[in-house]
Amino acid sequence: MTGATSLYSLYLERFAQYTAIYGSLVGIISTLIFFYLLGAIFVLGTELNGILAEMWEQIEKEETP
């Protein structure tokens, strides 16, 4: 039983170290994903703005005699 307890405590010590390492990696990866999605939203917004501007110009040209 003492061997199991010492192995379990060793496991907990190692697991805490992995959490510290992978926790920071998860933070970096989630930040990169956030920036990627933010960039994609920005690009899609500019594309939509361009399409709407072209449509608006066509509507104005059709209304003027």
C-alpha positions as CSV (number, residue, x, y, z in Angstrom):
1,M,0.0,0.0,0.0
2,T,2.9,2.4,0.7
3,G,4.3,1.7,-2.8
4,A,0.9,2.6,-4.3
5,T,0.8,5.8,-2.3
6,S,4.3,6.9,-3.3
7,L,3.5,6.1,-6.9
8,Y,0.3,8.1,-6.7
9,S,2.1,11.0,-5.2
10,L,4.8,10.8,-7.9
11,Y,2.0,10.8,-10.5
12,L,0.4,13.9,-9.0
13,E,3.8,15.7,-8.9
14,R,4.4,14.9,-12.6
15,F,0.8,15.8,-13.6
16,A,1.1,19.2,-12.0
17,Q,4.2,19.9,-14.0
18,Y,2.4,18.8,-17.3
19,T,-0.4,21.1,-16.4
20,A,1.9,24.0,-16.0
21,I,3.5,23.3,-19.4
22,Y,0.4,22.5,-21.4
23,G,-1.6,25.2,-19.7
24,S,0.7,27.9,-21.2
25,L,0.6,26.1,-24.6
26,V,-3.2,26.1,-24.5
27,G,-3.1,29.8,-23.8
28,I,-0.8,30.5,-26.7
29,I,-2.8,28.2,-29.1
30,S,-6.1,29.8,-28.0
31,T,-4.7,33.3,-28.6
32,L,-3.5,32.3,-32.1
33,I,-6.9,30.8,-32.9
34,F,-8.5,34.0,-31.7
35,F,-6.3,36.2,-33.9
36,Y,-7.0,33.8,-36.9
37,L,-10.8,34.1,-36.4
38,L,-10.5,37.9,-35.9
39,G,-8.6,38.2,-39.2
40,A,-11.1,36.0,-41.0
41,I,-14.0,38.2,-39.7
42,F,-12.1,41.3,-40.8
43,V,-11.5,39.9,-44.3
44,L,-15.1,38.8,-44.7
45,G,-16.3,42.2,-43.5
46,T,-14.3,44.0,-46.0
47,E,-15.4,41.7,-48.8
48,L,-19.1,42.3,-47.8
49,N,-18.5,46.0,-47.6
50,G,-17.0,45.9,-51.2
51,I,-20.0,43.9,-52.5
52,L,-22.5,46.3,-50.9
53,A,-20.6,49.3,-52.2
54,E,-20.8,47.9,-55.8
55,M,-24.4,47.2,-55.4
56,W,-25.1,50.7,-54.1
57,E,-23.2,52.2,-57.1
58,Q,-25.3,50.2,-59.5
59,I,-28.5,51.2,-57.9
60,E,-27.5,54.9,-58.0
61,K,-26.5,54.6,-61.7
62,E,-29.9,53.0,-62.6
63,E,-31.8,55.7,-60.8
64,T,-30.1,58.7,-62.5
65,P,-31.4,59.5,-66.0
